[in-house]
Amino acid sequence: MTESAPIYDDKAHVRGNLDLRNAEWKRPPEPEPEDGHVEIAFVEHTDGATYVAMRNSKQLEPVLVFTMAEWDAFVAGAKDGEFDEPW
């Protein structure tokens, strides 16, 4: 059996402690599909950092949390076609 790599969670202090009650969720302007839209919100944490929260508009949990560096890398990859389907 192969051992898995150790898990490093640099946002452990944020998960479950990010106040999303006043988050301003952003979504695409088109009509909502049956399975929902991806929504994002930029949320300031008490540690002074801003995090990006992401969820499905039809399933409000779980909420994924990204640092700004992670979000910037994701957006750059999307713009570069990194996530395009190969067919």
PDB file of N, CA, C and O in Angstrom:
ATOM      1  N   MET A   1       0.842  -1.177   0.000  1.00  0.00           N
ATOM      2  CA  MET A   1       0.000   0.000   0.000  1.00  0.00           C
ATOM      3  C   MET A   1       0.889   1.242   0.000  1.00  0.00           C
ATOM      4  O   MET A   1       1.871   1.307   0.739  1.00  0.00           O
ATOM      5  N   THR A   2       0.549   2.201  -0.810  1.00  0.00           N
ATOM      6  CA  THR A   2       1.304   3.439  -0.913  1.00  0.00           C
ATOM      7  C   THR A   2       0.816   4.438   0.121  1.00  0.00           C
ATOM      8  O   THR A   2      -0.388   4.638   0.289  1.00  0.00           O
ATOM      9  N   GLU A   3       1.745   5.054   0.802  1.00  0.00           N
ATOM     10  CA  GLU A   3       1.360   6.078   1.777  1.00  0.00           C
ATOM     11  C   GLU A   3       1.023   7.364   1.046  1.00  0.00           C
ATOM     12  O   GLU A   3       1.653   7.704   0.045  1.00  0.00           O
ATOM     13  N   SER A   4       0.044   8.063   1.541  1.00  0.00           N
ATOM     14  CA  SER A   4      -0.323   9.335   0.921  1.00  0.00           C
ATOM     15  C   SER A   4       0.579  10.437   1.470  1.00  0.00           C
ATOM     16  O   SER A   4       1.187  10.307   2.532  1.00  0.00           O
ATOM     17  N   ALA A   5       0.639  11.493   0.727  1.00  0.00           N
ATOM     18  CA  ALA A   5       1.438  12.644   1.153  1.00  0.00           C
ATOM     19  C   ALA A   5       0.789  13.283   2.367  1.00  0.00           C
ATOM     20  O   ALA A   5      -0.433  13.243   2.513  1.00  0.00           O
ATOM     21  N   PRO A   6       1.593  13.870   3.237  1.00  0.00           N
ATOM     22  CA  PRO A   6       1.001  14.537   4.401  1.00  0.00           C
ATOM     23  C   PRO A   6       0.112  15.700   3.956  1.00  0.00           C
ATOM     24  O   PRO A   6       0.385  16.367   2.958  1.00  0.00           O
ATOM     25  N   ILE A   7      -0.923  15.915   4.698  1.00  0.00           N
ATOM     26  CA  ILE A   7      -1.849  17.004   4.378  1.00  0.00           C
ATOM     27  C   ILE A   7      -1.410  18.250   5.134  1.00  0.00           C
ATOM     28  O   ILE A   7      -1.242  18.225   6.353  1.00  0.00           O
ATOM     29  N   TYR A   8      -1.227  19.335   4.397  1.00  0.00           N
ATOM     30  CA  TYR A   8      -0.879  20.620   4.990  1.00  0.00           C
ATOM     31  C   TYR A   8      -2.020  21.569   4.714  1.00  0.00           C
ATOM     32  O   TYR A   8      -2.306  21.883   3.559  1.00  0.00           O
ATOM     33  N   ASP A   9      -2.664  22.024   5.752  1.00  0.00           N
ATOM     34  CA  ASP A   9      -3.811  22.917   5.606  1.00  0.00           C
ATOM     35  C   ASP A   9      -3.435  24.281   6.155  1.00  0.00           C
ATOM     36  O   ASP A   9      -3.519  24.524   7.359  1.00  0.00           O
ATOM     37  N   ASP A  10      -3.022  25.165   5.266  1.00  0.00           N
ATOM     38  CA  ASP A  10      -2.601  26.503   5.695  1.00  0.00           C
ATOM     39  C   ASP A  10      -3.781  27.420   6.009  1.00  0.00           C
ATOM     40  O   ASP A  10      -3.587  28.573   6.394  1.00  0.00           O
ATOM     41  N   LYS A  11      -5.001  26.911   5.846  1.00  0.00           N
ATOM     42  CA  LYS A  11      -6.187  27.713   6.161  1.00  0.00           C
ATOM     43  C   LYS A  11      -7.007  27.094   7.292  1.00  0.00           C
ATOM     44  O   LYS A  11      -8.191  27.399   7.433  1.00  0.00           O
ATOM     45  N   ALA A  12      -6.390  26.231   8.097  1.00  0.00           N
ATOM     46  CA  ALA A  12      -7.117  25.578   9.189  1.00  0.00           C
ATOM     47  C   ALA A  12      -7.716  26.604  10.150  1.00  0.00           C
ATOM     48  O   ALA A  12      -8.799  26.387  10.695  1.00  0.00           O
ATOM     49  N   HIS A  13      -7.022  27.711  10.358  1.00  0.00           N
ATOM     50  CA  HIS A  13      -7.529  28.744  11.266  1.00  0.00           C
ATOM     51  C   HIS A  13      -8.696  29.530  10.667  1.00  0.00           C
ATOM     52  O   HIS A  13      -9.362  30.288  11.372  1.00  0.00           O
ATOM     53  N   VAL A  14      -8.944  29.349   9.371  1.00  0.00           N
ATOM     54  CA  VAL A  14     -10.008  30.084   8.688  1.00  0.00           C
ATOM     55  C   VAL A  14     -11.259  29.227   8.532  1.00  0.00           C
ATOM     56  O   VAL A  14     -12.375  29.712   8.717  1.00  0.00           O
ATOM     57  N   ARG A  15     -11.075  27.962   8.194  1.00  0.00           N
ATOM     58  CA  ARG A  15     -12.220  27.069   7.939  1.00  0.00           C
ATOM     59  C   ARG A  15     -13.147  27.054   9.145  1.00  0.00           C
ATOM     60  O   ARG A  15     -12.714  26.834  10.276  1.00  0.00           O
ATOM     61  N   GLY A  16     -14.405  27.285   8.892  1.00  0.00           N
ATOM     62  CA  GLY A  16     -15.393  27.290   9.961  1.00  0.00           C
ATOM     63  C   GLY A  16     -15.433  28.583  10.748  1.00  0.00           C
ATOM     64  O   GLY A  16     -16.338  28.780  11.559  1.00  0.00           O
ATOM     65  N   ASN A  17     -14.472  29.472  10.527  1.00  0.00           N
ATOM     66  CA  ASN A  17     -14.419  30.737  11.257  1.00  0.00           C
ATOM     67  C   ASN A  17     -14.591  31.949  10.352  1.00  0.00           C
ATOM     68  O   ASN A  17     -14.497  33.086  10.813  1.00  0.00           O
ATOM     69  N   LEU A  18     -14.839  31.717   9.087  1.00  0.00           N
ATOM     70  CA  LEU A  18     -15.026  32.816   8.142  1.00  0.00           C
ATOM     71  C   LEU A  18     -16.495  33.224   8.185  1.00  0.00           C
ATOM     72  O   LEU A  18     -17.379  32.415   7.907  1.00  0.00           O
ATOM     73  N   ASP A  19     -16.744  34.466   8.530  1.00  0.00           N
ATOM     74  CA  ASP A  19     -18.122  34.954   8.668  1.00  0.00           C
ATOM     75  C   ASP A  19     -18.693  35.279   7.287  1.00  0.00           C
ATOM     76  O   ASP A  19     -18.314  36.272   6.666  1.00  0.00           O
ATOM     77  N   LEU A  20     -19.599  34.437   6.821  1.00  0.00           N
ATOM     78  CA  LEU A  20     -20.185  34.594   5.493  1.00  0.00           C
ATOM     79  C   LEU A  20     -21.566  35.231   5.523  1.00  0.00           C
ATOM     80  O   LEU A  20     -22.211  35.359   4.482  1.00  0.00           O
ATOM     81  N   ARG A  21     -22.026  35.630   6.698  1.00  0.00           N
ATOM     82  CA  ARG A  21     -23.388  36.187   6.814  1.00  0.00           C
ATOM     83  C   ARG A  21     -23.602  37.418   5.953  1.00  0.00           C
ATOM     84  O   ARG A  21     -24.693  37.604   5.415  1.00  0.00           O
ATOM     85  N   ASN A  22     -22.591  38.261   5.811  1.00  0.00           N
ATOM     86  CA  ASN A  22     -22.739  39.490   5.023  1.00  0.00           C
ATOM     87  C   ASN A  22     -21.974  39.428   3.703  1.00  0.00           C
ATOM     88  O   ASN A  22     -21.728  40.453   3.067  1.00  0.00           O
ATOM     89  N   ALA A  23     -21.602  38.212   3.302  1.00  0.00           N
ATOM     90  CA  ALA A  23     -20.856  38.059   2.050  1.00  0.00           C
ATOM     91  C   ALA A  23     -21.715  38.517   0.875  1.00  0.00           C
ATOM     92  O   ALA A  23     -22.921  38.269   0.834  1.00  0.00           O
ATOM     93  N   GLU A  24     -21.079  39.182  -0.071  1.00  0.00           N
ATOM     94  CA  GLU A  24     -21.757  39.606  -1.297  1.00  0.00           C
ATOM     95  C   GLU A  24     -21.391  38.605  -2.380  1.00  0.00           C
ATOM     96  O   GLU A  24     -20.352  38.732  -3.028  1.00  0.00           O
ATOM     97  N   TRP A  25     -22.245  37.614  -2.573  1.00  0.00           N
ATOM     98  CA  TRP A  25     -21.994  36.544  -3.522  1.00  0.00           C
ATOM     99  C   TRP A  25     -22.182  37.053  -4.940  1.00  0.00           C
ATOM    100  O   TRP A  25     -23.181  37.703  -5.247  1.00  0.00           O
ATOM    101  N   LYS A  26     -21.225  36.756  -5.798  1.00  0.00           N
ATOM    102  CA  LYS A  26     -21.272  37.157  -7.213  1.00  0.00           C
ATOM    103  C   LYS A  26     -21.478  35.902  -8.052  1.00  0.00           C
ATOM    104  O   LYS A  26     -20.950  34.833  -7.748  1.00  0.00           O
ATOM    105  N   ARG A  27     -22.264  36.063  -9.120  1.00  0.00           N
ATOM    106  CA  ARG A  27     -22.528  34.947 -10.021  1.00  0.00           C
ATOM    107  C   ARG A  27     -22.692  35.464 -11.435  1.00  0.00           C
ATOM    108  O   ARG A  27     -22.859  36.666 -11.638  1.00  0.00           O
ATOM    109  N   PRO A  28     -22.645  34.564 -12.427  1.00  0.00           N
ATOM    110  CA  PRO A  28     -22.839  34.999 -13.816  1.00  0.00           C
ATOM    111  C   PRO A  28     -24.223  35.612 -14.013  1.00  0.00           C
ATOM    112  O   PRO A  28     -25.165  35.264 -13.301  1.00  0.00           O
ATOM    113  N   PRO A  29     -24.346  36.527 -14.983  1.00  0.00           N
ATOM    114  CA  PRO A  29     -25.619  37.212 -15.202  1.00  0.00           C
ATOM    115  C   PRO A  29     -26.679  36.375 -15.914  1.00  0.00           C
ATOM    116  O   PRO A  29     -27.854  36.741 -15.908  1.00  0.00           O
ATOM    117  N   GLU A  30     -26.278  35.247 -16.532  1.00  0.00           N
ATOM    118  CA  GLU A  30     -27.284  34.485 -17.270  1.00  0.00           C
ATOM    119  C   GLU A  30     -28.267  33.803 -16.325  1.00  0.00           C
ATOM    120  O   GLU A  30     -27.999  33.671 -15.131  1.00  0.00           O
ATOM    121  N   PRO A  31     -29.419  33.364 -16.870  1.00  0.00           N
ATOM    122  CA  PRO A  31     -30.405  32.670 -16.033  1.00  0.00           C
ATOM    123  C   PRO A  31     -29.777  31.444 -15.362  1.00  0.00           C
ATOM    124  O   PRO A  31     -28.905  30.784 -15.926  1.00  0.00           O
ATOM    125  N   GLU A  32     -30.236  31.167 -14.170  1.00  0.00           N
ATOM    126  CA  GLU A  32     -29.653  30.069 -13.397  1.00  0.00           C
ATOM    127  C   GLU A  32     -30.028  28.710 -13.984  1.00  0.00           C
ATOM    128  O   GLU A  32     -31.210  28.425 -14.171  1.00  0.00           O
ATOM    129  N   PRO A  33     -29.029  27.865 -14.276  1.00  0.00           N
ATOM    130  CA  PRO A  33     -29.335  26.529 -14.764  1.00  0.00           C
ATOM    131  C   PRO A  33     -29.910  25.663 -13.639  1.00  0.00           C
ATOM    132  O   PRO A  33     -29.838  26.032 -12.467  1.00  0.00           O
ATOM    133  N   GLU A  34     -30.470  24.533 -13.999  1.00  0.00           N
ATOM    134  CA  GLU A  34     -31.114  23.655 -13.038  1.00  0.00           C
ATOM    135  C   GLU A  34     -30.186  23.235 -11.905  1.00  0.00           C
ATOM    136  O   GLU A  34     -30.618  23.112 -10.759  1.00  0.00           O
ATOM    137  N   ASP A  35     -28.912  23.016 -12.225  1.00  0.00           N
ATOM    138  CA  ASP A  35     -27.979  22.558 -11.196  1.00  0.00           C
ATOM    139  C   ASP A  35     -27.235  23.708 -10.509  1.00  0.00           C
ATOM    140  O   ASP A  35     -26.336  23.459  -9.706  1.00  0.00           O
ATOM    141  N   GLY A  36     -27.586  24.935 -10.802  1.00  0.00           N
ATOM    142  CA  GLY A  36     -27.036  26.091 -10.100  1.00  0.00           C
ATOM    143  C   GLY A  36     -25.813  26.712 -10.750  1.00  0.00           C
ATOM    144  O   GLY A  36     -25.218  26.155 -11.673  1.00  0.00           O
ATOM    145  N   HIS A  37     -25.458  27.876 -10.242  1.00  0.00           N
ATOM    146  CA  HIS A  37     -24.274  28.617 -10.665  1.00  0.00           C
ATOM    147  C   HIS A  37     -23.183  28.458  -9.621  1.00  0.00           C
ATOM    148  O   HIS A  37     -23.450  28.118  -8.468  1.00  0.00           O
ATOM    149  N   VAL A  38     -21.961  28.707 -10.039  1.00  0.00           N
ATOM    150  CA  VAL A  38     -20.878  28.870  -9.080  1.00  0.00           C
ATOM    151  C   VAL A  38     -20.930  30.315  -8.607  1.00  0.00           C
ATOM    152  O   VAL A  38     -21.002  31.234  -9.423  1.00  0.00           O
ATOM    153  N   GLU A  39     -20.896  30.520  -7.302  1.00  0.00           N
ATOM    154  CA  GLU A  39     -20.888  31.865  -6.722  1.00  0.00           C
ATOM    155  C   GLU A  39     -19.573  32.054  -5.973  1.00  0.00           C
ATOM    156  O   GLU A  39     -19.048  31.117  -5.371  1.00  0.00           O
ATOM    157  N   ILE A  40     -19.049  33.281  -6.020  1.00  0.00           N
ATOM    158  CA  ILE A  40     -17.850  33.604  -5.251  1.00  0.00           C
ATOM    159  C   ILE A  40     -18.095  34.864  -4.431  1.00  0.00           C
ATOM    160  O   ILE A  40     -18.924  35.704  -4.781  1.00  0.00           O
ATOM    161  N   ALA A  41     -17.364  34.973  -3.349  1.00  0.00           N
ATOM    162  CA  ALA A  41     -17.427  36.168  -2.505  1.00  0.00           C
ATOM    163  C   ALA A  41     -16.031  36.433  -1.969  1.00  0.00           C
ATOM    164  O   ALA A  41     -15.316  35.500  -1.605  1.00  0.00           O
ATOM    165  N   PHE A  42     -15.644  37.686  -1.919  1.00  0.00           N
ATOM    166  CA  PHE A  42     -14.380  38.096  -1.317  1.00  0.00           C
ATOM    167  C   PHE A  42     -14.694  38.509   0.112  1.00  0.00           C
ATOM    168  O   PHE A  42     -15.446  39.456   0.343  1.00  0.00           O
ATOM    169  N   VAL A  43     -14.113  37.792   1.070  1.00  0.00           N
ATOM    170  CA  VAL A  43     -14.491  37.959   2.475  1.00  0.00           C
ATOM    171  C   VAL A  43     -13.255  38.251   3.306  1.00  0.00           C
ATOM    172  O   VAL A  43     -12.262  37.527   3.242  1.00  0.00           O
ATOM    173  N   GLU A  44     -13.328  39.316   4.082  1.00  0.00           N
ATOM    174  CA  GLU A  44     -12.222  39.657   4.974  1.00  0.00           C
ATOM    175  C   GLU A  44     -12.341  38.852   6.261  1.00  0.00           C
ATOM    176  O   GLU A  44     -13.426  38.720   6.826  1.00  0.00           O
ATOM    177  N   HIS A  45     -11.229  38.326   6.711  1.00  0.00           N
ATOM    178  CA  HIS A  45     -11.175  37.527   7.939  1.00  0.00           C
ATOM    179  C   HIS A  45     -10.596  38.381   9.058  1.00  0.00           C
ATOM    180  O   HIS A  45      -9.968  39.407   8.797  1.00  0.00           O
ATOM    181  N   THR A  46     -10.800  37.968  10.284  1.00  0.00           N
ATOM    182  CA  THR A  46     -10.261  38.726  11.421  1.00  0.00           C
ATOM    183  C   THR A  46      -8.743  38.724  11.444  1.00  0.00           C
ATOM    184  O   THR A  46      -8.140  39.534  12.148  1.00  0.00           O
ATOM    185  N   ASP A  47      -8.103  37.822  10.679  1.00  0.00           N
ATOM    186  CA  ASP A  47      -6.636  37.828  10.603  1.00  0.00           C
ATOM    187  C   ASP A  47      -6.118  38.920   9.662  1.00  0.00           C
ATOM    188  O   ASP A  47      -4.909  39.071   9.487  1.00  0.00           O
ATOM    189  N   GLY A  48      -7.046  39.684   9.052  1.00  0.00           N
ATOM    190  CA  GLY A  48      -6.675  40.793   8.174  1.00  0.00           C
ATOM    191  C   GLY A  48      -6.563  40.416   6.712  1.00  0.00           C
ATOM    192  O   GLY A  48      -6.469  41.293   5.854  1.00  0.00           O
ATOM    193  N   ALA A  49      -6.570  39.129   6.415  1.00  0.00           N
ATOM    194  CA  ALA A  49      -6.458  38.681   5.025  1.00  0.00           C
ATOM    195  C   ALA A  49      -7.848  38.581   4.398  1.00  0.00           C
ATOM    196  O   ALA A  49      -8.843  38.347   5.084  1.00  0.00           O
ATOM    197  N   THR A  50      -7.888  38.763   3.082  1.00  0.00           N
ATOM    198  CA  THR A  50      -9.118  38.552   2.331  1.00  0.00           C
ATOM    199  C   THR A  50      -9.039  37.180   1.687  1.00  0.00           C
ATOM    200  O   THR A  50      -8.026  36.825   1.085  1.00  0.00           O
ATOM    201  N   TYR A  51     -10.108  36.415   1.814  1.00  0.00           N
ATOM    202  CA  TYR A  51     -10.193  35.084   1.237  1.00  0.00           C
ATOM    203  C   TYR A  51     -11.302  35.063   0.204  1.00  0.00           C
ATOM    204  O   TYR A  51     -12.222  35.880   0.250  1.00  0.00           O
ATOM    205  N   VAL A  52     -11.211  34.131  -0.725  1.00  0.00           N
ATOM    206  CA  VAL A  52     -12.259  33.932  -1.713  1.00  0.00           C
ATOM    207  C   VAL A  52     -13.044  32.697  -1.304  1.00  0.00           C
ATOM    208  O   VAL A  52     -12.482  31.611  -1.160  1.00  0.00           O
ATOM    209  N   ALA A  53     -14.341  32.869  -1.119  1.00  0.00           N
ATOM    210  CA  ALA A  53     -15.234  31.761  -0.803  1.00  0.00           C
ATOM    211  C   ALA A  53     -15.983  31.388  -2.078  1.00  0.00           C
ATOM    212  O   ALA A  53     -16.401  32.263  -2.836  1.00  0.00           O
ATOM    213  N   MET A  54     -16.151  30.088  -2.313  1.00  0.00           N
ATOM    214  CA  MET A  54     -16.838  29.618  -3.514  1.00  0.00           C
ATOM    215  C   MET A  54     -17.869  28.564  -3.107  1.00  0.00           C
ATOM    216  O   MET A  54     -17.602  27.707  -2.265  1.00  0.00           O
ATOM    217  N   ARG A  55     -19.048  28.644  -3.723  1.00  0.00           N
ATOM    218  CA  ARG A  55     -20.099  27.668  -3.444  1.00  0.00           C
ATOM    219  C   ARG A  55     -20.993  27.509  -4.667  1.00  0.00           C
ATOM    220  O   ARG A  55     -20.881  28.263  -5.634  1.00  0.00           O
ATOM    221  N   ASN A  56     -21.869  26.533  -4.614  1.00  0.00           N
ATOM    222  CA  ASN A  56     -22.892  26.322  -5.630  1.00  0.00           C
ATOM    223  C   ASN A  56     -24.160  27.025  -5.154  1.00  0.00           C
ATOM    224  O   ASN A  56     -24.544  26.883  -3.993  1.00  0.00           O
ATOM    225  N   SER A  57     -24.805  27.773  -6.024  1.00  0.00           N
ATOM    226  CA  SER A  57     -25.999  28.535  -5.629  1.00  0.00           C
ATOM    227  C   SER A  57     -27.166  27.641  -5.214  1.00  0.00           C
ATOM    228  O   SER A  57     -28.060  28.103  -4.505  1.00  0.00           O
ATOM    229  N   LYS A  58     -27.183  26.388  -5.630  1.00  0.00           N
ATOM    230  CA  LYS A  58     -28.261  25.468  -5.263  1.00  0.00           C
ATOM    231  C   LYS A  58     -27.921  24.648  -4.018  1.00  0.00           C
ATOM    232  O   LYS A  58     -28.813  24.140  -3.338  1.00  0.00           O
ATOM    233  N   GLN A  59     -26.617  24.523  -3.725  1.00  0.00           N
ATOM    234  CA  GLN A  59     -26.162  23.790  -2.539  1.00  0.00           C
ATOM    235  C   GLN A  59     -25.211  24.726  -1.798  1.00  0.00           C
ATOM    236  O   GLN A  59     -24.041  24.841  -2.163  1.00  0.00           O
ATOM    237  N   LEU A  60     -25.701  25.384  -0.777  1.00  0.00           N
ATOM    238  CA  LEU A  60     -24.936  26.444  -0.129  1.00  0.00           C
ATOM    239  C   LEU A  60     -23.765  25.930   0.700  1.00  0.00           C
ATOM    240  O   LEU A  60     -22.919  26.719   1.120  1.00  0.00           O
ATOM    241  N   GLU A  61     -23.703  24.659   0.935  1.00  0.00           N
ATOM    242  CA  GLU A  61     -22.554  24.048   1.594  1.00  0.00           C
ATOM    243  C   GLU A  61     -22.155  22.824   0.794  1.00  0.00           C
ATOM    244  O   GLU A  61     -23.027  22.167   0.226  1.00  0.00           O
ATOM    245  N   PRO A  62     -20.894  22.495   0.727  1.00  0.00           N
ATOM    246  CA  PRO A  62     -19.780  23.132   1.410  1.00  0.00           C
ATOM    247  C   PRO A  62     -19.353  24.409   0.705  1.00  0.00           C
ATOM    248  O   PRO A  62     -19.673  24.629  -0.463  1.00  0.00           O
ATOM    249  N   VAL A  63     -18.637  25.232   1.424  1.00  0.00           N
ATOM    250  CA  VAL A  63     -18.025  26.439   0.872  1.00  0.00           C
ATOM    251  C   VAL A  63     -16.526  26.177   0.795  1.00  0.00           C
ATOM    252  O   VAL A  63     -15.897  25.825   1.794  1.00  0.00           O
ATOM    253  N   LEU A  64     -15.964  26.349  -0.384  1.00  0.00           N
ATOM    254  CA  LEU A  64     -14.523  26.211  -0.559  1.00  0.00           C
ATOM    255  C   LEU A  64     -13.879  27.555  -0.264  1.00  0.00           C
ATOM    256  O   LEU A  64     -14.443  28.599  -0.589  1.00  0.00           O
ATOM    257  N   VAL A  65     -12.705  27.537   0.346  1.00  0.00           N
ATOM    258  CA  VAL A  65     -12.016  28.774   0.729  1.00  0.00           C
ATOM    259  C   VAL A  65     -10.631  28.789   0.098  1.00  0.00           C
ATOM    260  O   VAL A  65      -9.882  27.817   0.188  1.00  0.00           O
ATOM    261  N   PHE A  66     -10.301  29.914  -0.548  1.00  0.00           N
ATOM    262  CA  PHE A  66      -9.016  30.073  -1.209  1.00  0.00           C
ATOM    263  C   PHE A  66      -8.333  31.350  -0.738  1.00  0.00           C
ATOM    264  O   PHE A  66      -8.990  32.351  -0.454  1.00  0.00           O
ATOM    265  N   THR A  67      -7.020  31.302  -0.661  1.00  0.00           N
ATOM    266  CA  THR A  67      -6.262  32.532  -0.425  1.00  0.00           C
ATOM    267  C   THR A  67      -6.280  33.335  -1.726  1.00  0.00           C
ATOM    268  O   THR A  67      -6.635  32.805  -2.779  1.00  0.00           O
ATOM    269  N   MET A  68      -5.903  34.594  -1.655  1.00  0.00           N
ATOM    270  CA  MET A  68      -5.860  35.406  -2.869  1.00  0.00           C
ATOM    271  C   MET A  68      -4.821  34.854  -3.847  1.00  0.00           C
ATOM    272  O   MET A  68      -5.046  34.883  -5.057  1.00  0.00           O
ATOM    273  N   ALA A  69      -3.691  34.353  -3.348  1.00  0.00           N
ATOM    274  CA  ALA A  69      -2.666  33.775  -4.231  1.00  0.00           C
ATOM    275  C   ALA A  69      -3.216  32.542  -4.951  1.00  0.00           C
ATOM    276  O   ALA A  69      -2.974  32.360  -6.144  1.00  0.00           O
ATOM    277  N   GLU A  70      -3.952  31.701  -4.232  1.00  0.00           N
ATOM    278  CA  GLU A  70      -4.552  30.522  -4.855  1.00  0.00           C
ATOM    279  C   GLU A  70      -5.580  30.935  -5.904  1.00  0.00           C
ATOM    280  O   GLU A  70      -5.631  30.356  -6.989  1.00  0.00           O
ATOM    281  N   TRP A  71      -6.390  31.926  -5.583  1.00  0.00           N
ATOM    282  CA  TRP A  71      -7.410  32.401  -6.516  1.00  0.00           C
ATOM    283  C   TRP A  71      -6.772  32.996  -7.766  1.00  0.00           C
ATOM    284  O   TRP A  71      -7.203  32.712  -8.883  1.00  0.00           O
ATOM    285  N   ASP A  72      -5.748  33.817  -7.577  1.00  0.00           N
ATOM    286  CA  ASP A  72      -5.056  34.414  -8.727  1.00  0.00           C
ATOM    287  C   ASP A  72      -4.462  33.338  -9.632  1.00  0.00           C
ATOM    288  O   ASP A  72      -4.515  33.458 -10.856  1.00  0.00           O
ATOM    289  N   ALA A  73      -3.894  32.283  -9.032  1.00  0.00           N
ATOM    290  CA  ALA A  73      -3.330  31.181  -9.821  1.00  0.00           C
ATOM    291  C   ALA A  73      -4.423  30.441 -10.581  1.00  0.00           C
ATOM    292  O   ALA A  73      -4.229  30.065 -11.737  1.00  0.00           O
ATOM    293  N   PHE A  74      -5.565  30.230  -9.942  1.00  0.00           N
ATOM    294  CA  PHE A  74      -6.697  29.571 -10.604  1.00  0.00           C
ATOM    295  C   PHE A  74      -7.189  30.393 -11.787  1.00  0.00           C
ATOM    296  O   PHE A  74      -7.378  29.857 -12.879  1.00  0.00           O
ATOM    297  N   VAL A  75      -7.398  31.682 -11.579  1.00  0.00           N
ATOM    298  CA  VAL A  75      -7.894  32.556 -12.654  1.00  0.00           C
ATOM    299  C   VAL A  75      -6.895  32.601 -13.807  1.00  0.00           C
ATOM    300  O   VAL A  75      -7.292  32.538 -14.971  1.00  0.00           O
ATOM    301  N   ALA A  76      -5.616  32.708 -13.501  1.00  0.00           N
ATOM    302  CA  ALA A  76      -4.594  32.728 -14.551  1.00  0.00           C
ATOM    303  C   ALA A  76      -4.618  31.417 -15.342  1.00  0.00           C
ATOM    304  O   ALA A  76      -4.511  31.431 -16.568  1.00  0.00           O
ATOM    305  N   GLY A  77      -4.758  30.288 -14.647  1.00  0.00           N
ATOM    306  CA  GLY A  77      -4.827  28.998 -15.331  1.00  0.00           C
ATOM    307  C   GLY A  77      -6.056  28.890 -16.216  1.00  0.00           C
ATOM    308  O   GLY A  77      -5.981  28.359 -17.324  1.00  0.00           O
ATOM    309  N   ALA A  78      -7.190  29.390 -15.733  1.00  0.00           N
ATOM    310  CA  ALA A  78      -8.418  29.356 -16.531  1.00  0.00           C
ATOM    311  C   ALA A  78      -8.270  30.209 -17.784  1.00  0.00           C
ATOM    312  O   ALA A  78      -8.674  29.797 -18.871  1.00  0.00           O
ATOM    313  N   LYS A  79      -7.699  31.382 -17.636  1.00  0.00           N
ATOM    314  CA  LYS A  79      -7.496  32.266 -18.792  1.00  0.00           C
ATOM    315  C   LYS A  79      -6.530  31.655 -19.800  1.00  0.00           C
ATOM    316  O   LYS A  79      -6.643  31.898 -21.002  1.00  0.00           O
ATOM    317  N   ASP A  80      -5.577  30.859 -19.307  1.00  0.00           N
ATOM    318  CA  ASP A  80      -4.564  30.238 -20.158  1.00  0.00           C
ATOM    319  C   ASP A  80      -5.056  28.937 -20.789  1.00  0.00           C
ATOM    320  O   ASP A  80      -4.339  28.325 -21.580  1.00  0.00           O
ATOM    321  N   GLY A  81      -6.281  28.505 -20.445  1.00  0.00           N
ATOM    322  CA  GLY A  81      -6.827  27.287 -21.016  1.00  0.00           C
ATOM    323  C   GLY A  81      -6.418  26.014 -20.288  1.00  0.00           C
ATOM    324  O   GLY A  81      -6.637  24.910 -20.787  1.00  0.00           O
ATOM    325  N   GLU A  82      -5.838  26.165 -19.132  1.00  0.00           N
ATOM    326  CA  GLU A  82      -5.341  25.018 -18.373  1.00  0.00           C
ATOM    327  C   GLU A  82      -6.433  24.010 -18.035  1.00  0.00           C
ATOM    328  O   GLU A  82      -6.140  22.826 -17.869  1.00  0.00           O
ATOM    329  N   PHE A  83      -7.669  24.446 -17.932  1.00  0.00           N
ATOM    330  CA  PHE A  83      -8.757  23.571 -17.518  1.00  0.00           C
ATOM    331  C   PHE A  83      -9.697  23.220 -18.675  1.00  0.00           C
ATOM    332  O   PHE A  83     -10.754  22.630 -18.456  1.00  0.00           O
ATOM    333  N   ASP A  84      -9.317  23.578 -19.899  1.00  0.00           N
ATOM    334  CA  ASP A  84     -10.154  23.265 -21.058  1.00  0.00           C
ATOM    335  C   ASP A  84     -10.239  21.751 -21.246  1.00  0.00           C
ATOM    336  O   ASP A  84      -9.276  21.027 -20.993  1.00  0.00           O
ATOM    337  N   GLU A  85     -11.388  21.293 -21.688  1.00  0.00           N
ATOM    338  CA  GLU A  85     -11.548  19.878 -21.996  1.00  0.00           C
ATOM    339  C   GLU A  85     -10.697  19.530 -23.207  1.00  0.00           C
ATOM    340  O   GLU A  85     -10.593  20.332 -24.136  1.00  0.00           O
ATOM    341  N   PRO A  86     -10.091  18.363 -23.217  1.00  0.00           N
ATOM    342  CA  PRO A  86      -9.153  18.026 -24.306  1.00  0.00           C
ATOM    343  C   PRO A  86      -9.817  17.664 -25.623  1.00  0.00           C
ATOM    344  O   PRO A  86      -9.109  17.494 -26.615  1.00  0.00           O
ATOM    345  N   TRP A  87     -11.132  17.538 -25.688  1.00  0.00           N
ATOM    346  CA  TRP A  87     -11.768  17.141 -26.933  1.00  0.00           C
ATOM    347  C   TRP A  87     -12.443  18.279 -27.632  1.00  0.00           C
ATOM    348  O   TRP A  87     -13.024  18.089 -28.701  1.00  0.00           O
TER     349      TRP A  87
END
